[in-house]
């Protein structure tokens, strides 16, 4: 249309056969005539008309684009196929693992069934699960074999985070009222151009070169240039009527547009609702996975404690249930991704990365990976548990550090040494823990401190931990300055010993200790473990710990089992505190009580 300037080249020739013709405009007789020239059509159907149509194109394009929802269906179909392919591959991997576990136990189950040790129902349940796995693998394989040739295999290692819609942005961008008003302005401007006065008037100019073959012989030819202009006005002039027709057309277009935009908005809102509903289902299964993981952890504890209620096949069934939940989570996430693709296909003028936000779900098992976790190991636990079990328990609960109590004439020295060797192999940090308050009264605390550590000189340790508590002394209030001075002297000497050995030094202090004292202690040690006991309100601990924010990497929060109703509550409290404060180190007091808490939980589960 930009090339349509209204210019045209014209030429014509006339030959008279019977008699010469008289041209009244030129006043001459001629046998033949030739002319060639250039015409410029300015108004209707010409230059200004094409410019007006050119200005109308954006409005027409926007109108029709929104009328068809601006959707690229072919692109959506390809993305959906590749999305399904990716999730199928991940589900197949989990199915293979499920099949391996179930197949490994089927022979044992058959033998136990024939020996009348298990019911037929237990055997059939496992056989049914294996048949289900084979059926699902067949479905996924038959789909993926048709997509494989187009799929970029490098995507198989890609991460698939969980997303939610950015609702403020999304709903703001699909505001149909604003869009309809914008389109109305476009159409009204287009209407004004279509109703312009010059749309009915024809106007053109021309320049010609004329050649006449005259009847006379002198001269025989006549040649000349001519220019002219012509105007055409229709009768009657229907500009007002045409304006009314155009307004009616525009009104009908706007009605169609309003209806379509409203339908489009409703469809997008429905898709967003469906997405949110499926996201809720994903969160529910995510929580089921947490519960299944906790049930599996308790079953593992039963096996280590040789609990008579422990059933290995029940444990294997829990593992299979966990894998089933993982497959279900992949199914739900696949549906969420497809729903996002569908939403974007209907709004592909919007950037996808602005329409979505990454969603992190709460999971205290993640907390174990994100933080450093330590456990207090007092001598009492060795009275009831052997070093092998203690080691397994520490590893299974993903503790990174163990603070092992030491004392003079320690009767558990052999068991503790065996535990330290096992922990060294598992790359779990070991800290001999000195908890003798009598050092505060000793005239030779240096010698006594070295004597305490002497029996453990062959241990491979990462540091020493002082659990000396001057604040529990009866004379703390009346003799605070002297006690803190002696406490600081002990820490200074422990610092010297640690530097000689290349060890780290950590100490326990109450969360309520005077801030000035605490700030003087931070430079002397690698870690201060705040004993956050009794008052375990989140807001209180956040407020107390925030004072030491510049030492955040040198702080460990120590929690004790007595302050919580269950192990889960304790773990979730630590996770929430981590989210609030950013403190990454947490100590659990103590190993003996944790085991007892697990036993208590196991008994409660058996009752139900």
PLY file of the C-alpha trace (Angstrom):
ply
format ascii 1.0
element vertex 608
property float x
property float y
property float z
element edge 607
property int vertex1
property int vertex2
end_header
0.00 0.00 0.00
2.97 2.29 0.62
3.84 1.88 -3.08
0.38 3.03 -4.16
1.20 6.73 -4.82
-1.67 7.26 -7.30
0.72 7.71 -10.24
0.13 5.87 -13.52
1.58 5.82 -17.05
-0.98 6.05 -19.90
-0.72 5.74 -23.68
-3.28 5.38 -26.44
-3.49 5.33 -30.27
-6.41 6.03 -32.64
-6.54 5.07 -36.35
-9.39 6.33 -38.57
-10.18 3.99 -41.50
-13.11 5.53 -43.38
-12.63 9.27 -43.09
-10.67 11.74 -41.13
-11.98 12.81 -37.71
-12.31 16.27 -36.35
-11.09 16.83 -32.79
-13.17 19.67 -31.35
-10.80 20.14 -28.39
-7.77 20.53 -30.59
-9.63 22.07 -33.61
-8.05 19.84 -36.24
-8.74 16.98 -38.64
-6.54 13.88 -38.37
-6.23 10.33 -39.71
-4.53 8.93 -36.60
-3.57 10.11 -33.12
-1.04 9.04 -30.44
-0.51 10.29 -26.92
1.42 9.16 -23.84
1.57 10.69 -20.39
1.56 10.49 -16.60
-1.57 10.77 -14.41
-1.69 11.42 -10.70
-4.91 10.36 -8.97
-5.06 12.38 -5.75
-8.35 11.79 -3.94
-10.80 8.85 -4.22
-8.88 5.73 -5.19
-5.67 7.72 -5.33
-2.81 9.00 -3.21
-4.74 10.39 -0.22
-7.13 7.45 -0.25
-4.26 4.91 0.00
-2.62 6.99 2.79
-5.86 6.91 4.76
-6.16 3.13 4.31
-2.51 2.74 5.36
-3.23 4.59 8.62
-6.23 2.33 9.22
-4.20 -0.90 9.01
-2.92 -0.93 12.66
-6.49 -0.64 13.94
-7.68 -3.44 11.65
-4.74 -5.63 12.58
-5.31 -5.14 16.32
-9.00 -5.79 15.91
-8.60 -9.08 14.05
-5.69 -10.21 16.24
-7.79 -9.86 19.37
-10.76 -11.34 17.58
-8.86 -14.62 17.10
-7.26 -14.47 20.60
-3.83 -13.96 19.08
-3.24 -17.73 19.45
-0.53 -19.79 17.79
-1.96 -23.30 18.03
0.79 -25.13 16.15
3.47 -23.75 18.50
1.45 -24.77 21.56
1.00 -28.32 20.26
4.73 -28.81 19.72
5.64 -27.44 23.14
2.98 -29.59 24.80
4.29 -32.74 23.08
7.85 -32.05 24.19
6.66 -31.26 27.72
4.84 -34.59 27.95
7.90 -36.38 26.52
10.17 -34.91 29.23
7.87 -35.87 32.11
7.31 -39.34 30.65
11.07 -39.95 30.67
11.29 -38.95 34.34
8.30 -41.13 35.26
9.83 -44.10 33.39
12.97 -43.71 35.52
10.91 -43.95 38.71
8.93 -46.89 37.34
12.15 -48.79 36.68
13.18 -48.22 40.31
9.74 -49.36 41.54
9.94 -52.47 39.35
13.40 -53.31 40.67
12.28 -53.12 44.31
9.03 -55.07 43.81
10.63 -57.75 41.62
13.36 -58.29 44.20
10.78 -59.17 46.87
8.21 -61.14 44.84
10.07 -64.46 45.17
10.32 -64.05 48.94
6.65 -63.20 49.13
5.69 -66.30 47.14
7.76 -68.52 49.44
6.24 -66.87 52.53
2.74 -67.30 51.10
3.22 -71.02 50.45
4.68 -71.30 53.97
1.45 -69.65 55.21
3.38 -66.72 56.74
1.61 -64.01 54.75
-1.85 -63.70 53.29
-2.74 -64.13 49.62
-3.84 -60.50 49.59
-0.28 -59.33 50.35
1.10 -61.38 47.47
-1.60 -60.23 45.04
-1.05 -56.61 45.98
2.61 -56.81 44.94
1.77 -58.71 41.72
-0.85 -56.07 40.88
1.68 -53.28 41.38
4.17 -54.96 39.03
1.44 -55.37 36.37
0.47 -51.71 36.82
4.10 -50.64 36.34
4.43 -52.62 33.08
1.21 -51.07 31.77
2.35 -47.53 32.58
5.77 -48.10 31.01
4.05 -49.29 27.82
1.91 -46.15 27.65
4.86 -43.81 28.14
7.07 -45.70 25.66
4.42 -45.74 22.92
3.97 -41.97 23.22
7.64 -41.05 23.43
8.77 -43.14 20.45
6.82 -40.78 18.16
8.31 -37.63 19.69
11.90 -38.84 20.07
13.06 -37.69 16.62
12.12 -34.08 17.38
13.10 -33.88 21.05
16.29 -32.15 22.16
17.82 -34.80 24.42
19.97 -32.23 26.25
16.76 -31.04 27.94
16.46 -34.34 29.85
18.94 -33.03 32.43
17.07 -29.73 32.84
15.57 -28.60 36.14
11.78 -28.35 36.41
10.99 -25.88 39.18
7.48 -25.39 40.43
5.79 -22.22 39.18
2.79 -20.15 40.16
1.11 -17.43 38.12
2.15 -13.85 38.81
-1.47 -12.92 39.44
-1.01 -9.15 39.85
0.77 -8.92 36.51
-1.40 -11.49 34.76
-4.79 -10.03 35.71
-3.54 -6.51 35.13
-2.55 -7.36 31.56
-5.88 -8.99 30.66
-7.94 -5.95 31.67
-10.50 -6.07 28.83
-11.99 -2.64 29.66
-8.70 -0.89 28.98
-8.16 -2.96 25.85
-11.70 -2.29 24.58
-11.26 1.46 25.11
-8.00 1.36 23.21
-9.63 -0.54 20.35
-12.59 1.86 20.35
-10.17 4.78 19.87
-8.50 2.95 16.97
-11.83 2.24 15.30
-13.12 5.79 15.79
-9.98 7.21 14.19
-10.44 4.75 11.35
-14.08 5.85 11.04
-13.09 9.50 10.70
-10.71 8.63 7.90
-13.34 6.56 6.10
-15.90 9.39 6.38
-13.56 12.10 5.08
-15.05 14.43 2.45
-12.54 13.45 -0.21
-13.64 9.81 -0.20
-16.39 10.61 -2.76
-14.59 13.24 -4.86
-12.31 12.24 -7.72
-9.37 14.48 -8.49
-6.51 13.80 -10.83
-3.87 15.70 -12.78
-2.05 14.65 -15.90
0.76 15.53 -18.30
0.70 14.19 -21.91
2.74 14.16 -25.07
0.42 14.25 -28.13
1.09 13.32 -31.79
-1.55 13.89 -34.53
-1.31 12.67 -38.16
-3.16 15.55 -39.83
-5.32 15.51 -42.93
-3.32 18.38 -44.43
0.14 17.98 -45.84
1.48 21.18 -44.38
2.15 20.43 -41.72
1.51 16.69 -41.86
2.12 16.12 -38.12
1.42 18.09 -35.05
3.26 17.35 -31.76
2.83 19.08 -28.40
2.77 18.65 -24.57
-0.37 19.26 -22.54
-1.25 19.28 -18.83
-4.66 19.20 -17.18
-6.75 18.52 -14.13
-10.10 16.77 -13.78
-12.60 16.71 -10.93
-15.60 14.45 -10.41
-18.30 14.98 -7.74
-21.17 12.47 -7.47
-24.79 13.58 -7.47
-26.13 13.33 -4.88
-23.24 13.82 -2.41
-23.74 11.00 0.17
-21.00 11.81 2.68
-23.40 12.06 5.67
-25.18 8.84 4.80
-21.86 7.00 4.39
-20.74 8.41 7.73
-23.83 6.88 9.39
-23.21 3.52 7.72
-19.57 3.52 8.89
-20.62 4.38 12.46
-23.05 1.46 12.44
-20.33 -0.89 11.15
-17.93 0.35 13.81
-20.56 -0.16 16.50
-21.13 -3.76 15.37
-17.37 -4.35 15.32
-17.06 -3.02 18.86
-19.93 -5.19 20.06
-18.25 -8.24 18.54
-14.93 -7.18 20.07
-16.45 -6.57 23.52
-18.10 -9.99 23.46
-14.93 -11.72 22.30
-12.68 -9.94 24.80
-15.06 -10.79 27.61
-15.13 -14.44 26.52
-11.36 -14.41 26.27
-11.04 -12.96 29.77
-13.48 -15.54 31.17
-11.52 -18.35 29.47
-8.22 -17.06 30.89
-9.74 -16.73 34.35
-11.04 -20.31 34.09
-7.60 -21.53 33.02
-6.02 -19.64 35.91
-8.54 -21.19 38.32
-7.84 -24.68 36.95
-4.12 -24.03 37.28
-4.52 -22.91 40.89
-6.69 -25.93 41.70
-4.08 -28.32 40.28
-1.39 -26.42 42.18
-3.38 -27.04 45.38
-3.47 -30.76 44.51
0.30 -30.69 44.01
0.78 -29.11 47.45
-1.46 -31.77 49.03
0.64 -34.56 47.47
3.79 -32.72 48.48
2.59 -32.87 52.08
1.72 -36.56 51.61
5.30 -37.13 50.53
6.57 -35.48 53.71
4.34 -37.75 55.80
5.42 -40.83 53.81
9.06 -39.88 54.31
8.50 -39.49 58.04
6.73 -42.89 58.20
9.72 -44.44 56.41
12.13 -42.76 58.83
10.24 -44.22 61.82
10.26 -47.67 60.20
14.02 -47.37 59.81
14.29 -46.49 63.52
12.19 -49.58 64.36
14.58 -51.78 62.41
17.61 -50.34 64.17
15.98 -50.71 67.57
15.01 -54.32 66.76
11.40 -53.44 67.53
9.17 -56.51 67.46
6.60 -54.55 65.48
9.06 -54.02 62.60
7.96 -55.60 59.31
10.51 -55.43 56.45
7.82 -55.85 53.79
5.89 -53.00 55.28
9.06 -50.92 54.97
9.45 -51.90 51.32
5.80 -51.01 50.73
6.46 -47.57 52.23
9.35 -47.10 49.78
7.08 -48.11 46.89
4.37 -45.73 48.14
6.95 -42.96 48.22
7.90 -43.66 44.59
4.20 -43.71 43.65
3.79 -40.27 45.20
6.83 -39.03 43.27
5.24 -40.24 40.01
1.96 -38.56 40.96
3.85 -35.33 41.68
5.43 -35.52 38.22
1.97 -36.06 36.70
0.61 -33.01 38.49
3.61 -30.87 37.60
3.25 -31.97 33.95
-0.37 -30.79 33.99
0.70 -27.49 35.55
3.29 -26.92 32.82
0.79 -27.72 30.06
-1.73 -25.37 31.66
0.88 -22.60 31.71
1.65 -23.25 28.03
-2.07 -23.07 27.22
-2.44 -19.77 29.10
0.59 -18.31 27.35
-0.64 -19.46 23.93
-3.71 -17.27 24.48
-1.62 -14.34 25.67
1.58 -14.85 23.70
2.02 -11.11 23.34
3.04 -11.17 27.02
6.51 -12.38 28.11
6.22 -15.76 29.84
8.89 -14.96 32.43
6.75 -12.03 33.64
3.60 -14.17 33.86
5.09 -16.73 36.28
6.98 -16.80 39.58
8.97 -19.69 41.05
7.26 -21.32 44.03
9.14 -22.94 46.91
7.07 -25.27 49.06
7.82 -25.75 52.78
9.63 -28.99 53.49
11.65 -29.59 56.62
13.63 -32.31 54.83
15.07 -29.55 52.61
16.11 -27.80 55.83
18.47 -30.70 56.53
20.32 -30.01 53.26
20.36 -26.22 53.58
21.75 -26.07 57.12
24.47 -27.43 59.37
23.01 -29.73 62.04
24.70 -30.90 65.20
23.69 -33.25 68.04
24.79 -33.44 71.69
25.97 -36.93 72.70
26.06 -37.29 76.48
27.36 -40.42 78.20
23.87 -41.57 79.20
23.08 -42.76 75.65
25.93 -45.30 75.84
24.14 -47.00 78.74
21.35 -48.18 76.42
22.75 -48.09 72.88
25.86 -49.49 71.22
28.24 -47.34 69.10
27.02 -48.95 65.84
23.42 -47.94 66.46
24.40 -44.44 67.60
26.47 -43.97 64.44
23.62 -45.21 62.22
21.15 -42.93 63.99
23.38 -39.85 63.53
23.93 -40.63 59.85
20.28 -41.41 59.15
19.11 -38.16 60.76
21.63 -36.24 58.67
23.57 -34.63 61.49
26.79 -32.96 60.33
28.45 -32.63 63.76
28.53 -34.63 67.01
29.52 -33.11 70.38
30.65 -36.08 72.48
30.91 -35.62 76.24
34.29 -36.44 77.85
35.16 -36.84 81.53
37.89 -38.12 83.86
38.02 -41.90 84.17
35.36 -42.20 81.45
33.93 -45.74 81.64
32.59 -45.44 78.08
35.95 -44.50 76.54
36.06 -47.63 74.37
32.52 -47.13 73.04
33.13 -43.44 72.40
36.39 -44.19 70.57
34.57 -46.72 68.35
31.88 -44.13 67.63
34.46 -41.47 66.72
36.15 -43.82 64.24
32.80 -44.61 62.60
31.89 -40.90 62.45
35.29 -40.11 60.88
34.56 -42.61 58.08
31.16 -40.96 57.50
32.87 -37.52 57.40
30.84 -36.23 60.36
32.67 -33.60 62.42
33.57 -34.62 65.99
33.93 -32.25 68.98
34.94 -33.54 72.44
32.53 -31.74 74.79
33.74 -30.53 78.18
30.90 -29.83 80.56
32.64 -29.59 83.98
31.57 -26.42 85.81
34.12 -27.25 88.53
36.80 -25.75 86.29
35.47 -22.35 87.35
36.74 -23.01 90.90
39.99 -24.75 89.99
43.36 -23.18 90.76
44.86 -25.23 87.92
42.15 -25.24 85.26
44.86 -25.38 82.55
46.16 -28.71 83.83
42.69 -30.09 84.43
41.58 -29.09 80.90
44.56 -30.88 79.37
43.94 -33.91 81.58
40.34 -34.12 80.38
41.47 -34.20 76.77
44.42 -36.58 77.29
42.45 -39.87 77.06
41.09 -38.77 73.69
44.35 -37.60 72.15
44.15 -40.35 69.54
40.77 -39.17 68.31
40.58 -37.45 64.95
38.56 -34.38 65.94
37.62 -31.06 64.36
37.59 -28.97 67.53
36.61 -28.81 71.18
33.36 -27.61 72.66
33.05 -26.00 76.10
29.70 -26.58 77.78
30.68 -24.68 80.92
27.77 -22.68 82.35
28.66 -20.02 84.96
25.08 -18.71 84.82
23.72 -21.83 86.61
25.91 -21.23 89.68
24.08 -20.19 92.89
26.42 -17.18 93.21
25.91 -16.00 89.60
23.95 -12.86 90.47
26.23 -11.80 93.32
29.52 -12.81 91.72
28.85 -12.31 88.00
31.97 -10.25 87.19
34.43 -12.69 88.78
32.74 -15.73 87.25
32.77 -14.15 83.76
36.44 -13.25 84.21
37.34 -16.84 85.12
35.12 -18.16 82.29
36.95 -15.90 79.84
40.33 -17.17 81.12
39.25 -20.78 80.47
38.13 -19.85 76.95
41.44 -18.06 76.30
43.43 -21.14 77.33
41.17 -23.43 75.28
41.86 -21.09 72.37
45.61 -21.63 72.82
45.18 -25.43 72.89
42.93 -25.31 69.82
45.40 -23.18 67.87
48.20 -25.65 68.67
46.14 -28.55 67.31
44.50 -26.68 64.44
41.08 -27.17 66.04
37.97 -25.02 66.09
36.61 -23.81 69.40
32.93 -23.48 70.28
31.08 -22.61 73.46
27.55 -22.84 74.91
25.93 -19.74 76.41
22.29 -18.94 77.29
20.32 -16.74 74.89
19.63 -14.42 77.85
23.29 -13.59 78.52
24.20 -9.90 78.58
24.87 -8.61 75.07
28.10 -6.85 76.06
29.56 -10.13 77.42
28.52 -12.00 74.27
30.08 -9.45 71.92
33.40 -9.83 73.78
33.27 -13.63 73.35
32.56 -13.77 69.60
36.13 -12.87 68.48
37.59 -15.62 70.69
35.73 -18.60 69.16
34.58 -20.05 65.83
31.05 -20.76 67.06
28.76 -19.67 69.90
25.90 -22.10 70.50
23.01 -20.19 72.03
20.98 -22.40 74.35
17.44 -21.43 73.33
15.64 -23.37 76.04
12.26 -22.94 77.77
11.16 -19.75 75.98
10.92 -21.00 72.40
8.64 -18.34 70.97
9.68 -17.43 67.45
9.34 -13.66 67.90
11.41 -13.71 71.11
14.29 -15.69 69.59
14.26 -13.66 66.36
14.49 -10.45 68.39
17.31 -11.75 70.65
19.36 -13.22 67.80
18.96 -10.23 65.47
21.24 -8.23 67.81
24.16 -10.41 66.65
23.37 -10.31 62.92
26.95 -9.38 61.97
28.11 -12.66 63.59
25.38 -14.72 61.89
27.90 -17.24 60.48
29.32 -17.87 63.99
25.95 -18.65 65.64
24.34 -22.01 66.32
20.83 -22.24 67.78
20.63 -25.10 70.30
17.14 -26.57 70.88
16.10 -29.28 73.34
13.44 -31.97 73.01
11.62 -31.06 76.26
10.32 -27.85 74.68
8.47 -29.61 71.85
5.60 -32.07 71.63
7.15 -34.10 68.82
10.22 -34.45 66.67
8.34 -33.02 63.69
7.38 -29.92 65.67
11.00 -29.44 66.69
12.27 -29.75 63.11
9.62 -27.38 61.74
10.43 -24.82 64.46
14.11 -24.89 63.47
13.21 -24.52 59.79
10.95 -21.53 60.46
13.65 -19.90 62.58
16.13 -20.42 59.74
13.75 -18.69 57.31
13.28 -15.79 59.76
16.92 -15.24 60.76
19.10 -16.80 58.05
21.08 -18.64 60.76
22.23 -21.93 59.22
23.54 -23.88 62.25
21.26 -25.81 64.63
22.09 -28.08 67.54
19.72 -30.74 68.91
19.91 -31.54 72.62
20.38 -34.36 73.01
20.83 -37.76 71.29
19.40 -39.84 74.15
16.24 -37.72 74.30
15.84 -37.76 70.51
15.85 -41.55 70.52
13.33 -41.59 73.39
11.15 -39.12 71.45
11.20 -41.42 68.43
10.26 -44.37 70.64
7.35 -42.40 72.07
6.16 -41.47 68.58
6.41 -45.12 67.49
4.25 -46.23 70.44
1.67 -43.54 69.63
1.57 -44.68 65.99
1.03 -48.28 67.04
-1.95 -47.24 69.17
-3.62 -45.73 66.12
0 1
1 2
2 3
3 4
4 5
5 6
6 7
7 8
8 9
9 10
10 11
11 12
12 13
13 14
14 15
15 16
16 17
17 18
18 19
19 20
20 21
21 22
22 23
23 24
24 25
25 26
26 27
27 28
28 29
29 30
30 31
31 32
32 33
33 34
34 35
35 36
36 37
37 38
38 39
39 40
40 41
41 42
42 43
43 44
44 45
45 46
46 47
47 48
48 49
49 50
50 51
51 52
52 53
53 54
54 55
55 56
56 57
57 58
58 59
59 60
60 61
61 62
62 63
63 64
64 65
65 66
66 67
67 68
68 69
69 70
70 71
71 72
72 73
73 74
74 75
75 76
76 77
77 78
78 79
79 80
80 81
81 82
82 83
83 84
84 85
85 86
86 87
87 88
88 89
89 90
90 91
91 92
92 93
93 94
94 95
95 96
96 97
97 98
98 99
99 100
100 101
101 102
102 103
103 104
104 105
105 106
106 107
107 108
108 109
109 110
110 111
111 112
112 113
113 114
114 115
115 116
116 117
117 118
118 119
119 120
120 121
121 122
122 123
123 124
124 125
125 126
126 127
127 128
128 129
129 130
130 131
131 132
132 133
133 134
134 135
135 136
136 137
137 138
138 139
139 140
140 141
141 142
142 143
143 144
144 145
145 146
146 147
147 148
148 149
149 150
150 151
151 152
152 153
153 154
154 155
155 156
156 157
157 158
158 159
159 160
160 161
161 162
162 163
163 164
164 165
165 166
166 167
167 168
168 169
169 170
170 171
171 172
172 173
173 174
174 175
175 176
176 177
177 178
178 179
179 180
180 181
181 182
182 183
183 184
184 185
185 186
186 187
187 188
188 189
189 190
190 191
191 192
192 193
193 194
194 195
195 196
196 197
197 198
198 199
199 200
200 201
201 202
202 203
203 204
204 205
205 206
206 207
207 208
208 209
209 210
210 211
211 212
212 213
213 214
214 215
215 216
216 217
217 218
218 219
219 220
220 221
221 222
222 223
223 224
224 225
225 226
226 227
227 228
228 229
229 230
230 231
231 232
232 233
233 234
234 235
235 236
236 237
237 238
238 239
239 240
240 241
241 242
242 243
243 244
244 245
245 246
246 247
247 248
248 249
249 250
250 251
251 252
252 253
253 254
254 255
255 256
256 257
257 258
258 259
259 260
260 261
261 262
262 263
263 264
264 265
265 266
266 267
267 268
268 269
269 270
270 271
271 272
272 273
273 274
274 275
275 276
276 277
277 278
278 279
279 280
280 281
281 282
282 283
283 284
284 285
285 286
286 287
287 288
288 289
289 290
290 291
291 292
292 293
293 294
294 295
295 296
296 297
297 298
298 299
299 300
300 301
301 302
302 303
303 304
304 305
305 306
306 307
307 308
308 309
309 310
310 311
311 312
312 313
313 314
314 315
315 316
316 317
317 318
318 319
319 320
320 321
321 322
322 323
323 324
324 325
325 326
326 327
327 328
328 329
329 330
330 331
331 332
332 333
333 334
334 335
335 336
336 337
337 338
338 339
339 340
340 341
341 342
342 343
343 344
344 345
345 346
346 347
347 348
348 349
349 350
350 351
351 352
352 353
353 354
354 355
355 356
356 357
357 358
358 359
359 360
360 361
361 362
362 363
363 364
364 365
365 366
366 367
367 368
368 369
369 370
370 371
371 372
372 373
373 374
374 375
375 376
376 377
377 378
378 379
379 380
380 381
381 382
382 383
383 384
384 385
385 386
386 387
387 388
388 389
389 390
390 391
391 392
392 393
393 394
394 395
395 396
396 397
397 398
398 399
399 400
400 401
401 402
402 403
403 404
404 405
405 406
406 407
407 408
408 409
409 410
410 411
411 412
412 413
413 414
414 415
415 416
416 417
417 418
418 419
419 420
420 421
421 422
422 423
423 424
424 425
425 426
426 427
427 428
428 429
429 430
430 431
431 432
432 433
433 434
434 435
435 436
436 437
437 438
438 439
439 440
440 441
441 442
442 443
443 444
444 445
445 446
446 447
447 448
448 449
449 450
450 451
451 452
452 453
453 454
454 455
455 456
456 457
457 458
458 459
459 460
460 461
461 462
462 463
463 464
464 465
465 466
466 467
467 468
468 469
469 470
470 471
471 472
472 473
473 474
474 475
475 476
476 477
477 478
478 479
479 480
480 481
481 482
482 483
483 484
484 485
485 486
486 487
487 488
488 489
489 490
490 491
491 492
492 493
493 494
494 495
495 496
496 497
497 498
498 499
499 500
500 501
501 502
502 503
503 504
504 505
505 506
506 507
507 508
508 509
509 510
510 511
511 512
512 513
513 514
514 515
515 516
516 517
517 518
518 519
519 520
520 521
521 522
522 523
523 524
524 525
525 526
526 527
527 528
528 529
529 530
530 531
531 532
532 533
533 534
534 535
535 536
536 537
537 538
538 539
539 540
540 541
541 542
542 543
543 544
544 545
545 546
546 547
547 548
548 549
549 550
550 551
551 552
552 553
553 554
554 555
555 556
556 557
557 558
558 559
559 560
560 561
561 562
562 563
563 564
564 565
565 566
566 567
567 568
568 569
569 570
570 571
571 572
572 573
573 574
574 575
575 576
576 577
577 578
578 579
579 580
580 581
581 582
582 583
583 584
584 585
585 586
586 587
587 588
588 589
589 590
590 591
591 592
592 593
593 594
594 595
595 596
596 597
597 598
598 599
599 600
600 601
601 602
602 603
603 604
604 605
605 606
606 607
